[in-house]
Amino acid sequence: NQWNKLTAYLEHGLVSIDNNRAERAIKPFVIGRKNWLFSNTRSGAKASAILYSLVETAKANDLQPAVYLQALFEQLPHTSAAHIDSLSPWNIKLN
């Protein structure tokens, strides 16, 4: 019953056979999720989730999270809403 998935893997050389990279990336957050139950506010929990997502996306794009976040916070005030995608980890210009 998995024949379609197997043939997709065999026909497309860039398709990964597993999701180990994604699993390893989220492991620290899964281990610490009990701590999130004690977020003081819903907006605080949302801010934490956004920050963790930025850090992990920077890592996935071979950027040092601290360098990326510094560049993000420096460039964000000078970027219009129409050009916000230029600050994503796969587009940002690091100095």
C-alpha positions as CSV (number, residue, x, y, z in Angstrom):
1,N,0.0,0.0,0.0
2,Q,3.1,2.3,0.0
3,W,3.9,1.7,-3.7
4,N,3.2,5.4,-4.8
5,K,5.6,6.7,-2.1
6,L,8.3,4.2,-3.0
7,T,8.1,5.0,-6.7
8,A,8.2,8.8,-6.0
9,Y,11.4,8.2,-4.0
10,L,13.0,6.1,-6.8
11,E,11.9,8.5,-9.6
12,H,13.1,11.7,-8.0
13,G,16.7,11.6,-6.7
14,L,16.2,14.7,-4.4
15,V,13.4,13.2,-2.4
16,S,14.6,12.2,1.1
17,I,13.8,8.7,2.2
18,D,13.2,9.8,5.8
19,N,12.6,12.9,7.9
20,N,15.4,12.5,10.3
21,R,16.7,16.0,9.8
22,A,13.4,17.5,10.7
23,E,13.0,15.2,13.7
24,R,16.4,16.1,15.0
25,A,15.7,19.8,14.6
26,I,12.6,19.7,16.8
27,K,13.8,17.3,19.4
28,P,15.0,20.0,21.9
29,F,11.6,21.6,21.7
30,V,9.7,18.3,22.2
31,I,11.8,17.6,25.3
32,G,11.1,21.1,26.6
33,R,7.4,21.3,25.7
34,K,6.3,20.8,29.4
35,N,8.0,24.2,30.1
36,W,5.7,25.8,27.5
37,L,2.7,24.8,29.5
38,F,3.7,27.5,32.0
39,S,3.8,30.5,29.6
40,N,2.2,33.4,31.3
41,T,0.2,34.6,28.4
42,R,-1.0,33.3,25.0
43,S,1.0,36.1,23.3
44,G,4.1,35.1,25.2
45,A,3.7,31.5,24.0
46,K,3.2,32.7,20.4
47,A,6.3,34.9,20.6
48,S,8.3,31.9,21.9
49,A,7.1,29.8,19.0
50,I,8.0,32.5,16.5
51,L,11.5,32.8,17.9
52,Y,12.1,29.1,17.9
53,S,10.8,28.8,14.3
54,L,13.2,31.6,13.2
55,V,16.2,29.9,15.0
56,E,15.5,26.5,13.5
57,T,14.8,27.9,10.0
58,A,18.1,29.8,10.2
59,K,19.9,26.5,11.2
60,A,18.2,24.7,8.3
61,N,19.6,27.3,5.9
62,D,23.1,26.9,7.3
63,L,23.1,30.3,9.1
64,Q,24.3,30.9,12.6
65,P,21.2,31.8,14.5
66,A,22.8,34.7,16.5
67,V,24.2,36.3,13.3
68,Y,20.8,35.9,11.5
69,L,18.8,37.3,14.4
70,Q,21.2,40.3,14.7
71,A,20.9,41.0,10.9
72,L,17.1,40.5,11.1
73,F,16.7,43.0,14.0
74,E,19.0,45.5,12.3
75,Q,17.3,45.4,8.9
76,L,13.6,44.9,10.0
77,P,13.0,48.6,10.9
78,H,14.2,49.6,7.5
79,T,12.1,47.1,5.5
80,S,8.6,47.7,4.3
81,A,5.8,45.1,4.7
82,A,5.9,44.5,0.9
83,H,9.5,43.4,1.1
84,I,9.4,41.4,4.4
85,D,10.2,38.2,2.5
86,S,13.7,39.6,1.9
87,L,14.4,39.0,5.6
88,S,13.7,35.3,5.5
89,P,16.7,33.0,6.2
90,W,16.9,31.9,2.6
91,N,16.9,35.5,1.2
92,I,18.5,37.8,3.8
93,K,21.7,39.6,2.9
94,L,24.2,39.2,5.8
95,N,27.0,41.7,6.1
